[in-house]
């Protein structure tokens, strides 16, 4: 019996889920055999269900494009029209069992793709391959044949749409709205600042343990936007106050973000060193410095800082810190 497979992959906040049954070849000739080429009789096309048992289905949680062709969010039956050198993937509104009742009138989108010859694979599979920031390919492979199509979507647009539609937005939601608004249009500084004000107004409704980190993130972003608007003194004073009051993972993330995202090694190093001086008993500071040196390729300093972090780590983080220290110590000893 063919095994049922449910496979999901995400692009940003977009989920793509394929449900299919995976048959085996069992020595049979599949394509050009039990799956005929160009199966058209008296003008009627007969599609392959692209699996076995139930018709293969695919669900998109947001609007997507398939090989550049727009397709609305929703669930589709997936069938294939098979030729020797080209397949046509058909996204159908019909989700009925099998493909025996296939009717072209239910087609929502047809996508022709070239087929490739590949080493024999006994079982049918759908694989998510070639991942990029806003797309991946879905490859159907069976016997000695594979064919793939590309699924793409606009991550920023989807995030904004989901947040706009959310009725009860949290402080984090408004902060993310500010971030994604600027991603979509960097000139929308004033709108982003309004979202940050909304975020700050909702801080007290958050879990107490998350309030400090969220307040720090909102304040630093607001300070940067004020500087961008020309309110330099106000923005710099706000940022410096936030940094002076920051501790724990706040400076860990901010310092490494300065390094990884902004690419400013000098500022990142200065921030992390100053944080160590102010909070010499906080393990997250040494953890951040270890990550900094890991990025810089200085394995001795990586080990030294991870060792210090491990020594200061509270019991609930001990295993994590110990693993990082011992792993990197081993790398150093074997280099």
C-alpha positions as a printed NumPy array, in Angstrom:
array([[  0.   ,   0.   ,   0.   ],
       [  1.254,   3.492,  -0.81 ],
       [  2.255,   5.552,   2.189],
       [  0.552,   8.877,   2.833],
       [  2.916,  11.845,   3.055],
       [  2.151,  15.354,   4.302],
       [  5.019,  17.747,   3.68 ],
       [  5.14 ,  21.435,   4.625],
       [  7.622,  24.215,   3.928],
       [  7.434,  27.926,   4.66 ],
       [  8.527,  31.044,   2.788],
       [  8.461,  33.79 ,   5.4  ],
       [  4.985,  33.375,   6.909],
       [  3.6  ,  31.482,   3.902],
       [  2.991,  27.769,   4.419],
       [  2.944,  25.405,   1.47 ],
       [  1.608,  21.926,   2.27 ],
       [  1.511,  18.958,  -0.109],
       [ -0.481,  15.834,   0.724],
       [  0.058,  12.779,  -1.445],
       [  0.387,   9.004,  -1.449],
       [  3.759,   7.595,  -2.502],
       [  3.64 ,   4.426,  -4.629],
       [  6.6  ,   2.165,  -5.482],
       [  7.591,   1.124,  -9.004],
       [  7.766,  -2.609,  -8.09 ],
       [  9.51 ,  -3.373, -11.375],
       [  6.798,  -1.739, -13.469],
       [  7.363,   0.694, -16.316],
       [  5.779,   3.869, -15.039],
       [  6.027,   6.703, -17.558],
       [  5.028,   5.57 , -20.995],
       [  3.656,   2.489, -19.25 ],
       [  1.028,   2.574, -16.509],
       [  1.121,   6.383, -16.827],
       [  0.662,   6.798, -20.599],
       [  2.176,   9.622, -22.581],
       [ -0.245,  12.063, -24.214],
       [ -3.337,  10.365, -22.806],
       [ -6.   ,  12.04 , -24.942],
       [ -8.946,  10.063, -26.291],
       [-11.627,  11.589, -28.519],
       [-10.436,  15.034, -27.573],
       [-10.655,  14.391, -23.815],
       [ -7.506,  14.726, -21.691],
       [ -6.946,  12.149, -18.973],
       [ -4.696,  13.447, -16.196],
       [ -2.48 ,  11.527, -13.798],
       [ -3.272,  12.082, -10.138],
       [  0.436,  12.736,  -9.44 ],
       [  0.568,  10.064,  -6.765],
       [ -1.782,   7.237,  -5.817],
       [ -5.058,   6.785,  -3.927],
       [ -6.468,  10.251,  -3.186],
       [ -5.74 ,  13.07 ,  -5.573],
       [ -2.588,  14.941,  -4.596],
       [ -3.452,  18.283,  -2.995],
       [ -1.469,  21.436,  -2.336],
       [ -2.343,  24.31 ,   0.   ],
       [ -0.932,  27.858,  -0.06 ],
       [ -1.627,  30.057,   2.946],
       [ -0.964,  33.25 ,   0.939],
       [ -1.104,  34.239,  -2.692],
       [  1.848,  32.842,  -4.63 ],
       [  3.272,  32.658,  -8.13 ],
       [  3.967,  29.371,  -9.893],
       [  6.743,  29.788, -12.452],
       [  5.774,  33.466, -12.489],
       [  2.018,  32.85 , -12.877],
       [ -0.188,  34.233, -10.06 ],
       [ -2.207,  31.795,  -7.966],
       [ -4.523,  32.753,  -5.095],
       [ -4.179,  31.356,  -1.594],
       [ -6.174,  28.185,  -1.038],
       [ -6.233,  24.426,  -1.6  ],
       [ -5.904,  22.87 ,  -5.036],
       [ -6.026,  19.407,  -6.5  ],
       [ -2.741,  18.739,  -8.294],
       [ -2.731,  16.559, -11.405],
       [ -0.284,  16.16 , -14.279],
       [ -0.676,  15.834, -18.032],
       [  2.243,  13.625, -19.023],
       [  4.234,  13.738, -22.262],
       [  7.668,  12.237, -22.875],
       [  9.663,  15.468, -22.726],
       [  7.236,  17.829, -20.989],
       [  4.715,  17.659, -18.182],
       [  1.944,  20.107, -17.427],
       [  1.16 ,  20.583, -13.744],
       [ -2.506,  21.46 , -13.365],
       [ -3.795,  23.264, -10.279],
       [ -7.477,  22.415, -10.115],
       [-10.395,  23.559,  -7.983],
       [-11.526,  19.91 ,  -7.988],
       [-10.387,  17.933,  -4.945],
       [-12.283,  14.724,  -5.722],
       [-10.693,  11.284,  -5.286],
       [ -8.117,  10.245,  -7.867],
       [ -7.982,  11.911, -11.265],
       [-10.58 ,   9.852, -13.087],
       [-13.109,  12.663, -13.014],
       [-10.636,  15.264, -14.234],
       [-12.382,  18.088, -16.063],
       [-10.453,  20.896, -17.703],
       [-13.283,  23.262, -16.739],
       [-11.962,  23.109, -13.153],
       [ -8.431,  24.171, -14.102],
       [ -7.213,  27.24 , -12.238],
       [ -3.663,  27.213, -13.599],
       [ -1.608,  25.098, -16.002],
       [  2.191,  25.16 , -15.821],
       [  4.249,  23.314, -18.478],
       [  7.703,  22.155, -17.348],
       [ 10.528,  20.186, -18.939],
       [ 11.289,  16.748, -17.512],
       [ 14.748,  15.493, -16.562],
       [ 16.258,  12.028, -16.558],
       [ 17.615,  11.137, -13.104],
       [ 18.917,   7.998, -11.371],
       [ 16.215,   5.475, -10.532],
       [ 14.098,   6.171,  -7.444],
       [ 11.789,   3.396,  -6.337],
       [  9.267,   5.616,  -4.562],
       [  7.427,   8.755,  -5.659],
       [  8.358,  11.896,  -3.792],
       [  7.73 ,  15.614,  -3.71 ],
       [ 10.76 ,  17.534,  -2.489],
       [ 11.311,  21.181,  -1.615],
       [ 14.58 ,  22.184,  -3.282],
       [ 16.604,  25.259,  -4.28 ],
       [ 15.396,  27.443,  -1.381],
       [ 15.885,  31.21 ,  -1.637],
       [ 14.595,  34.144,   0.415],
       [ 11.219,  34.315,  -1.318],
       [ 10.953,  31.091,  -3.293],
       [ 11.743,  27.406,  -3.617],
       [ 11.17 ,  24.66 ,  -6.167],
       [  8.861,  21.706,  -5.705],
       [ 10.209,  18.633,  -7.477],
       [  8.192,  15.529,  -8.28 ],
       [ 10.496,  12.538,  -8.72 ],
       [  9.76 ,   8.918,  -9.518],
       [ 11.306,   6.102, -11.511],
       [ 13.972,   7.843, -13.662],
       [ 12.099,  11.111, -14.192],
       [ 11.826,  14.403, -12.329],
       [  9.974,  17.636, -13.005],
       [  9.843,  20.796, -10.918],
       [  8.064,  24.12 , -10.639],
       [  8.942,  27.262,  -8.689],
       [  6.767,  28.681,  -5.903],
       [  7.427,  32.31 ,  -5.021],
       [  5.715,  34.923,  -2.876],
       [  6.242,  38.424,  -1.446],
       [  7.248,  37.892,   2.186],
       [  7.007,  41.552,   3.223],
       [  3.56 ,  41.959,   1.65 ],
       [  2.272,  38.847,   3.434],
       [  3.6  ,  39.899,   6.831],
       [  1.999,  43.328,   6.503],
       [ -1.317,  41.877,   5.312],
       [ -1.461,  39.462,   8.256],
       [ -0.701,  42.215,  10.757],
       [ -3.195,  44.653,   9.24 ],
       [ -5.87 ,  41.974,   9.528],
       [ -5.048,  41.056,  13.131],
       [ -7.659,  42.525,  15.454],
       [ -5.806,  42.562,  18.765],
       [ -2.241,  43.621,  18.023],
       [  0.497,  43.249,  20.629],
       [  3.489,  45.499,  21.269],
       [  5.631,  43.18 ,  19.175],
       [  3.075,  43.251,  16.35 ],
       [  3.306,  47.034,  16.151],
       [  7.101,  46.926,  16.263],
       [  7.142,  44.41 ,  13.407],
       [  4.682,  46.642,  11.53 ],
       [  7.175,  49.482,  11.884],
       [ 10.03 ,  47.32 ,  10.6  ],
       [  8.117,  45.859,   7.651],
       [  6.624,  49.231,   6.693],
       [ 10.156,  50.551,   6.227],
       [ 11.166,  47.446,   4.299],
       [  8.293,  48.118,   1.899],
       [  8.967,  51.867,   1.695],
       [ 11.987,  53.392,   3.497],
       [ 10.443,  56.866,   3.22 ],
       [  7.603,  55.944,   5.629],
       [  9.555,  57.029,   8.721],
       [  6.673,  58.964,  10.271],
       [  4.302,  56.023,   9.914],
       [  6.892,  53.701,  11.429],
       [  7.282,  56.072,  14.388],
       [  3.501,  55.992,  14.926],
       [  3.603,  52.21 ,  15.021],
       [  6.418,  52.346,  17.568],
       [  4.342,  54.65 ,  19.769],
       [  1.498,  52.124,  19.588],
       [  3.955,  49.387,  20.481],
       [  5.265,  51.234,  23.521],
       [  1.706,  51.883,  24.725],
       [  1.122,  48.116,  24.866],
       [  4.296,  47.073,  26.673],
       [  2.57 ,  46.631,  30.03 ],
       [  0.2  ,  44.014,  28.595],
       [  3.136,  41.717,  27.751],
       [  4.589,  39.017,  29.975],
       [  6.811,  40.752,  32.523],
       [  9.886,  38.745,  31.484],
       [  9.562,  40.008,  27.898],
       [  8.858,  43.661,  28.632],
       [ 12.457,  44.799,  29.055],
       [ 13.641,  43.291,  25.773],
       [ 10.713,  44.662,  23.793],
       [ 11.086,  48.122,  25.32 ],
       [ 14.783,  48.137,  24.405],
       [ 14.105,  47.11 ,  20.805],
       [ 11.378,  49.717,  20.354],
       [ 13.45 ,  52.496,  21.922],
       [ 16.574,  51.829,  19.856],
       [ 14.588,  51.667,  16.636],
       [ 12.786,  54.896,  17.5  ],
       [ 16.121,  56.574,  18.285],
       [ 17.573,  55.527,  14.923],
       [ 14.528,  56.876,  13.089],
       [ 14.724,  60.2  ,  14.934],
       [ 18.38 ,  60.502,  13.947],
       [ 17.392,  59.709,  10.377],
       [ 14.804,  62.518,  10.509],
       [ 17.439,  64.99 ,  11.64 ],
       [ 16.619,  64.974,  15.362],
       [ 20.159,  63.838,  16.044],
       [ 20.658,  65.004,  19.645],
       [ 17.327,  63.629,  20.793],
       [ 17.868,  60.322,  19.002],
       [ 21.423,  59.817,  20.219],
       [ 20.471,  60.643,  23.806],
       [ 17.563,  58.186,  23.633],
       [ 19.755,  55.436,  22.209],
       [ 22.561,  55.95 ,  24.703],
       [ 20.121,  55.844,  27.612],
       [ 18.663,  52.583,  26.304],
       [ 22.125,  51.071,  25.845],
       [ 23.241,  52.164,  29.322],
       [ 20.204,  50.488,  30.849],
       [ 20.381,  47.365,  28.686],
       [ 21.569,  44.044,  30.009],
       [ 21.443,  40.328,  29.329],
       [ 20.23 ,  39.276,  25.904],
       [ 19.298,  42.855,  24.944],
       [ 22.917,  43.758,  24.296],
       [ 23.688,  40.279,  22.978],
       [ 21.211,  40.733,  20.126],
       [ 21.862,  44.422,  19.589],
       [ 25.634,  44.031,  19.446],
       [ 25.517,  41.061,  17.084],
       [ 22.874,  42.729,  14.935],
       [ 25.244,  45.699,  14.595],
       [ 27.901,  43.266,  13.394],
       [ 25.865,  40.945,  11.171],
       [ 23.255,  43.299,   9.719],
       [ 24.909,  46.703,   9.727],
       [ 28.337,  45.195,   9.124],
       [ 29.963,  47.621,  11.565],
       [ 32.651,  45.581,  13.319],
       [ 34.145,  48.535,  15.174],
       [ 30.855,  49.676,  16.713],
       [ 29.82 ,  46.114,  17.511],
       [ 33.091,  45.395,  19.316],
       [ 32.871,  48.646,  21.272],
       [ 29.278,  47.929,  22.318],
       [ 30.096,  44.406,  23.461],
       [ 33.243,  45.45 ,  25.336],
       [ 31.433,  48.283,  27.126],
       [ 28.66 ,  45.881,  28.051],
       [ 31.201,  43.496,  29.63 ],
       [ 32.711,  46.349,  31.626],
       [ 29.31 ,  47.432,  32.944],
       [ 27.997,  43.918,  33.584],
       [ 31.052,  41.758,  34.186],
       [ 29.03 ,  39.009,  35.841],
       [ 26.437,  38.612,  33.086],
       [ 27.139,  35.512,  31.035],
       [ 25.285,  36.759,  27.928],
       [ 27.951,  39.435,  27.434],
       [ 30.718,  36.839,  27.144],
       [ 28.485,  34.683,  24.971],
       [ 28.066,  37.632,  22.591],
       [ 31.809,  38.282,  22.498],
       [ 32.383,  34.614,  21.74 ],
       [ 29.97 ,  34.9  ,  18.804],
       [ 31.779,  38.06 ,  17.67 ],
       [ 35.153,  36.308,  17.619],
       [ 33.578,  33.299,  15.907],
       [ 32.557,  35.64 ,  13.107],
       [ 36.088,  37.055,  13.05 ],
       [ 37.729,  33.632,  13.002],
       [ 39.68 ,  34.038,  16.267],
       [ 39.124,  30.607,  17.782],
       [ 41.247,  31.235,  20.896],
       [ 39.098,  34.199,  21.867],
       [ 35.965,  32.23 ,  21.001],
       [ 36.926,  29.542,  23.499],
       [ 38.037,  32.024,  26.171],
       [ 34.748,  33.914,  26.066],
       [ 32.525,  30.841,  25.825],
       [ 34.408,  29.385,  28.803],
       [ 33.738,  32.531,  30.825],
       [ 30.066,  32.472,  29.764],
       [ 29.815,  28.834,  30.856],
       [ 31.333,  29.609,  34.258],
       [ 28.776,  32.375,  34.87 ],
       [ 25.744,  30.661,  33.354],
       [ 22.765,  29.902,  35.622],
       [ 21.687,  26.29 ,  35.939],
       [ 18.835,  26.485,  33.416],
       [ 21.29 ,  27.572,  30.658],
       [ 24.243,  25.461,  31.799],
       [ 23.949,  22.653,  29.248],
       [ 23.706,  25.103,  26.347],
       [ 26.746,  27.13 ,  27.416],
       [ 28.751,  24.018,  28.184],
       [ 28.04 ,  22.553,  24.762],
       [ 29.225,  25.739,  23.005],
       [ 32.363,  25.891,  25.11 ],
       [ 33.341,  22.227,  24.687],
       [ 32.469,  22.174,  20.988],
       [ 34.669,  25.171,  20.218],
       [ 37.423,  23.964,  22.552],
       [ 37.537,  20.75 ,  20.543],
       [ 37.71 ,  22.723,  17.286],
       [ 40.646,  24.718,  18.657],
       [ 42.514,  21.638,  19.877],
       [ 42.134,  19.909,  16.517],
       [ 43.144,  22.892,  14.394]])
